[in-house]
Amino acid sequence: MSTPEAATHDARVMHRRSRPAVVAAALAAVFLGTLGNVSAAPARAAERPVTADCPPALAGKATCYTGQDANGAHYTMAVPHRWNGSLVVHAHGGPDLGDTSDPARSTEDLERWAVMVDQGYAWAGSSYRRGGYGARMAAADTENVRRVFTDRFGRPDRTYLHGQSWGGNVAAKAAETYGRRPGAYDGVLLTNGVLGGGSRGYDYRVDLRVVYQYYCHNHPRPSEPQYPLWQGLRAGSTMTTAGLRARLQECTGYASEAADRTAPQQRNLDDILAVTGIPERTLESHLRFATFTFRDIVTDRLGGRNPWSNRGVRYTGSHDDKALNAGVARFSADPTARRDLSWDSDLTGRVSLPVLTLHAIDDPTAFVEHEAAYRATLRGAGRDGNLVQTFTNEHEHSSLSDSEYANSLSALDSWVRTGHRPSPRGIAASCGAFDATYGEGCFYDPGFQPSAYASRVRPRPGGLAWPAMTAAQERAWSRIEGVGIAP
């Protein structure tokens, strides 16, 4: 049952509806079908959004809603009491692992990005229909929640995509897939995005997986069932994250003070970090991804086929590079697996919307060089005029300053409304007005430009040209039955 406050709000937004209810109902049926070559087979009826508690930061400022679409994806929405008429559709990071949709995920994301609602924007985010990898699936679920919002509240004046971390890949994919449809989206904000795509964006974790095993010999141990390292972890393994941390600690002492590590532990740690370029503070999280998420991609999404390769890669930076390169595990990708991962997650650069990015220069998870890959992707497609990139002297991946989030959204909105493309310097200069409200600081470096992606991640043969998947390849592969990752 709606509260009196929600009922008043609903009356205010009814005039925003741009089509009769019967048409909206028809569209609601349409969006439950095929979206961007991701086939949906709904086993349940979609739930109409119902009111729910808002995060504490939005108490008294917005009406919040939750629901579940016909594909099983939970979602959360918020409409501020002083709605400016525009909507932010959020794509979350991860990917989280699991077989079902997590109802808490989108609610937690609303709490994290409550600043957007505080700025007057409505907000809608999907938890996706399941955990595990699948960029096109997640993009389809993101588009679904936009359509649910429009069916319930009417078409917003403007709609912006926001993607954080892996959600940056998802939002960029959604912009390419659905952004050409009139009235769907008006602009894109990507923050600390994983923008190198799936076929190249995880190569440094492939390198970590093999380099770690060369030095540590405990993942798997010689006494355990053996499997190719490109699997991440064998399908039937019962290893837990705690077990993985214990093995990493055993080999490197990463969780101990330097003075408490043994000499072999310190040398192993030094070599692994030097060769892979992974920051010490996120070593465990990267190895976790190269274990459990790799298993999800290979075993659960690609039917056991290998999309990874490290043939032709020369590893350097260790105390004995010759021995490392002679002894490290080597493997080549299955071409069909690499094609399917590329089709699912790589970007063509053919985006017709204004795209603004915000990235911490010292992001220890999604390296800032992902931005260089994205710029090269759009340049290769002749669309780099649609891109403005900004960078900050911050050191986190999951959260940047609320002052910068508010400023970025305002800059994108102004770009869309006026058609005037902003400059990084101008965006940096405008942040102070928002910091007066949020007080979290503005840390822009307007002159920064990231080095090429290959300067941080060792390229595979043929891996220097961008985009990693051209529009022509995407069209050709789309005609192959069963291509990609099943939803």
Buried (B, 14 or more C-beta within 10 A) or exposed (E): EEEEEBEEBBEEBEEBBEEEEEEBEEBBEEBBEEBBBBEBEEEEEBBEBEBBEBBEBBEEBBBBBBBBBBBBBBBBBBBBBEBBBBBBBBBBBBBBBEEEBBBEBBBBBBBBBBBBBBBBBBBBBBBBBBBBBBBBBBBBBBBBBBBBBBBBBBBBEBBBBBBBBBBBBBBBBBBBBBBEEEEBBBBBBBBBBBBBBBBBBBBBBBBBBBBBBBBBEBBBEEEEEEBEBBBBBBEEBEBEEEEBBBBBBEBBBBEBEEEEBEEEBBBBBBBBBBBBBBBEEBBBBBBBBBBBBBBBBBBBBBEEBBBBBBEEBEBEBBEEBEEBBEEBEEBBBBEBBBBBBBBBBBBBBBBEBBBBBBBBBBBBBBBBBBBBBBBBBBBBBEBBEBBBBBBBEBEBBEBBBBBBBBBBBBBBBBBBEEEEEBEBEBBBBBBEEBBEEBEBBBBBBEEBEBEBBBEBBBBBEEBEEBBBBBBEBBEEBEEEEEBBBBB
